[in-house]
Structures are given as C-alpha cells and as structure tokens.
Amino acid sequence: METKESITQSSCSGREPFALQVLDDSMMPEFAVGNIIVIDPEAVVKNGSFVLATYQGKYIFRQLHIDNQRYFLTALNPQYPDLPIRGLEDIHGIIIQGGGLRRKDRKRYD
C-alpha cells in the first residue's frame, strides 16, 4: 500500500510550536481528517509518542514505536503498514495537542 503524506505544513520559523492539519485517515479514530494538531519541535521523544517525522523525504504523522533500538512509525488505522525509520534524527516534533473544531474535542498529548 502506498503511503500518503498525512499532513500539510504552513510556513513557520524557529523551534516554536506550530499547527498542521491532518490530511488522511491513517491516524483514525484518534485524529480525523481535517483535525488540527500542534507540534512541539523541542519536546522529548519517547516510545509511544505521536510524532511528526520524515519518511522517504516527506513529512508524516504517526505514532513512534521503539523495539530493540529499531524505530517504526505506526498508523492507528490498521490499513496502513508500519514504516521503519533510521532513528530519532527522522523525528521533527511531538504532537502536544490535537482534536476537532470544538473545544471539548481537543486533547493534550504531552
């Protein structure tokens, strides 16, 4: 199955948190198409974090899994395969907040 780019990035500067919009269903049911996610490029990466990473030269939003010093990006939607990455150098930030348009639907992940 071909992997789609799952987010779109607007211009931002520095290492400050920034927002992106989810573009596909790879992170359903937790993150729906159209949801806004907030990424902190300075946050501490750990196993199980929702991350913004690069995979084959494209930005991608997935959950990080670390197993015996091997790194994988995992979609919550089981229709998408796990993607191996080189390591933490491919991670560009941690999702610290996400959710729908209503305030009650927003969650913190840090």
C-alpha positions as CSV (number, residue, x, y, z in Angstrom):
1,M,0.0,0.0,0.0
2,E,1.4,3.4,-0.9
3,T,1.8,5.8,1.9
4,K,0.2,9.2,1.5
5,E,1.5,12.4,3.1
6,S,-0.7,12.7,6.1
7,I,-0.3,16.4,7.0
8,T,0.3,19.7,5.3
9,Q,2.7,22.2,6.8
10,S,2.4,26.0,6.7
11,S,5.4,28.3,7.0
12,C,6.8,28.7,10.5
13,S,10.1,29.8,11.9
14,G,12.5,28.7,14.7
15,R,11.8,26.0,17.1
16,E,8.4,27.2,18.4
17,P,5.3,25.0,18.4
18,F,3.3,25.1,15.2
19,A,0.0,23.7,13.9
20,L,-0.7,21.3,11.0
21,Q,-3.9,19.8,9.5
22,V,-4.4,16.1,9.2
23,L,-5.0,15.1,5.6
24,D,-5.8,11.4,5.6
25,D,-7.3,8.6,7.7
26,S,-4.1,6.9,8.8
27,M,-4.5,8.1,12.4
28,M,-8.2,7.4,12.8
29,P,-10.0,7.1,15.0
30,E,-8.0,9.3,17.4
31,F,-7.2,12.0,14.7
32,A,-9.8,12.6,12.0
33,V,-9.3,14.1,8.6
34,G,-9.3,17.9,9.0
35,N,-8.2,17.9,12.7
36,I,-5.6,20.4,13.7
37,I,-2.6,19.1,15.5
38,V,0.0,21.2,17.4
39,I,3.6,20.1,17.2
40,D,6.4,21.0,19.6
41,P,9.8,20.5,17.9
42,E,11.6,20.8,21.3
43,A,9.6,18.2,23.2
44,V,11.2,15.0,24.5
45,V,10.7,12.0,22.2
46,K,9.7,8.7,23.8
47,N,8.3,5.3,22.8
48,G,4.6,5.7,22.0
49,S,4.7,9.5,21.3
50,F,2.7,10.8,18.4
51,V,5.3,12.4,16.1
52,L,5.9,14.5,13.0
53,A,8.6,12.6,11.1
54,T,10.1,12.4,7.7
55,Y,9.8,9.2,5.7
56,Q,11.2,8.9,2.2
57,G,11.7,12.6,2.1
58,K,8.1,13.5,3.1
59,Y,6.6,14.7,6.3
60,I,4.3,12.1,8.0
61,F,2.3,12.0,11.2
62,R,2.4,8.7,13.1
63,Q,3.0,7.1,16.5
64,L,6.6,6.2,17.3
65,H,7.4,2.7,18.4
66,I,10.9,1.7,19.5
67,D,11.8,-2.0,19.7
68,N,15.4,-3.2,20.4
69,Q,16.9,0.1,19.1
70,R,14.8,-0.2,15.9
71,Y,12.4,2.7,15.1
72,F,9.0,2.4,13.5
73,L,6.2,4.8,12.6
74,T,2.8,3.2,13.2
75,A,-0.6,4.3,12.0
76,L,-3.6,3.9,14.3
77,N,-5.6,2.8,11.3
78,P,-4.6,-0.9,10.7
79,Q,-4.9,-0.5,6.9
80,Y,-1.6,1.3,6.9
81,P,1.7,-0.6,7.3
82,D,4.4,0.1,9.9
83,L,7.2,2.2,8.4
84,P,10.8,1.7,9.6
85,I,12.9,4.9,10.1
86,R,16.6,5.4,10.8
87,G,16.1,6.8,14.3
88,L,15.4,9.9,16.2
89,E,17.1,12.1,13.5
90,D,13.9,11.5,11.4
91,I,11.6,13.0,14.2
92,H,10.9,16.7,13.9
93,G,8.5,17.1,16.8
94,I,5.9,15.7,19.1
95,I,2.2,16.2,18.8
96,I,1.2,18.0,22.0
97,Q,-2.4,18.8,21.2
98,G,-5.0,17.7,18.7
99,G,-8.6,17.4,18.1
100,G,-11.7,18.7,16.4
101,L,-13.2,22.1,15.9
102,R,-15.0,22.1,19.3
103,R,-13.0,22.9,22.4
104,K,-14.4,19.8,24.2
105,D,-12.9,17.6,21.4
106,R,-9.4,18.8,22.0
107,K,-6.8,16.7,23.8
108,R,-3.3,17.2,25.1
109,Y,-0.6,14.6,24.4
110,D,2.4,15.9,26.2
